[in-house]
Amino acid sequence: MLPVGSVNPLLSAASPLAKIDAPLPKMPGVHLGAAGPVPAEGFGRMLDGLVASVDAKQVEAQAITKRVLLGDSDQLHQSVIAMQEAGVSFSLMVEVRNKLIESYQELMRMQV
Amino acid sequence: MNLISGIDLSAGALAAQKTRLDIVAQNIANAQTTRTAKGGPYQRQVVSFETEMVRTQGATGGGLQGIRVAQVTTDRSPGQQVYNPQHPDASADGLVTMPNVNLSQEMVDLITASRTYEANLSVVKNARQMAMRTLEIGK
């Protein structure tokens, strides 16, 4: 199975979505909220971390299941629980992605 | 990232009940064993549990109390004496000391372990359902 983290079109520099991370252009005389420093870690970095941790959960579940199937461990419940945890975190990731795509499409539909 | 809360506790409880089931299985299997490596008839094993601090929670203060197997002890009560002179382990007066395993007691232990396991499985199932329902907010 292809690891989940390896397919990440959202973060490639060529993608227009990468520009979501870019700091807002500075306009003279306009202050947007608190004028703090732009955080070094953008949303894309956070999303990357989310994908990586979901992938780690899948790998962990696979490893535990493999141990059970090979007879090295008799902790059947741990295997099933790890699989369920991986499933739930994957659903969370899908939800975040859906929300992101939705907001991107909303922006694209905006009248200029 | 810990999405399903309290899952570590339930996993520990499941493992503990599984150990208990294994010990019950061992007791029932050796209900007629009159010779062991240590000499004498088999003696019933008893499992006891203890709490285990799983992790400290930030918001609610106190940590969550998990469970683990504390120790497996031997039941020292005397076994039943049966008159059976043909038995190779019979004493000079023809009496054989049987293991102190009481089958009805083991069956009760078995059912208790099984039901406790089921209860913990329900907790796991509900915790997962709660997480999935929460994710359905966005739909």
Boltz contact constraints between the chains, C-beta under 6 A:
constraints:
  - contact:
      token1: [A, 53]
      token2: [B, 1]
      max_distance: 6.0
  - contact:
      token1: [A, 77]
      token2: [B, 14]
      max_distance: 6.0
  - contact:
      token1: [A, 78]
      token2: [B, 11]
      max_distance: 6.0
  - contact:
      token1: [A, 81]
      token2: [B, 11]
      max_distance: 6.0
  - contact:
      token1: [A, 84]
      token2: [B, 128]
      max_distance: 6.0
  - contact:
      token1: [A, 85]
      token2: [B, 4]
      max_distance: 6.0
  - contact:
      token1: [A, 88]
      token2: [B, 3]
      max_distance: 6.0
  - contact:
      token1: [A, 88]
      token2: [B, 131]
      max_distance: 6.0
  - contact:
      token1: [A, 89]
      token2: [B, 3]
      max_distance: 6.0
  - contact:
      token1: [A, 91]
      token2: [B, 135]
      max_distance: 6.0
  - contact:
      token1: [A, 95]
      token2: [B, 135]
      max_distance: 6.0
  - contact:
      token1: [A, 95]
      token2: [B, 138]
      max_distance: 6.0
